[in-house]
Amino acid sequence: MLKVSLFLHVLAAIFWIGGMLFLTLVIAPFLRTLDDPRKKSEIYQIVGKKFRFWGWIAIAVLVVTGPINLHRLGVTPEVLMDPAFHSTPYGRAVLTKILFVALIVLSSALHDFWLGPKARNSRRFSRFAMILGRSNLFIALVIVALAVLIRVGGL
């Protein structure tokens, strides 16, 4: 069960982060080459909505498999609440990753379901949506770094 859960967790992370990288590094620069602002917005809305659907499936897989992986590795809710666990490098890395995961889930929901729709008709909101989207990518990369640190023993 652990191997399957870990595989699904890594696969979902690859998909979600890869999609964010693709949007930031490929789609956004391509759209800057277009002159028609309505066409840019239309393309970004179509691509964004399709990615949003699959991205939230990836987030759901991550949110389900993360606790399963921790439990299978011996990190139960009781362990998470134990102050002695917090004082270990491994415990600090796990707890920091959990905090960043909570942050990115909340900020992604804000981006996808509130700010993104407002950005369709507003340059101001569009700018904020872009900044939050890029911030989410940065947070996701921090989470990957924390996952690596967890694997090698912690912070």
Secondary structure, DSSP 4 states (H G I P E B T S, - for coil): -HHHHHHHHHHHHHHHHHHHHHIIIIIHHHHHT---HHHHHHHHHHHHHHHHHHHHHHHHHHHHHHHHHHHHTT--HHHHH-HHHHTSHHHHHHHHHHHHHHHHHHHHHHIIIIIHHHHTT-HHHHHHHHHHHHHHHHHHHHHHHHHHHHHTT--
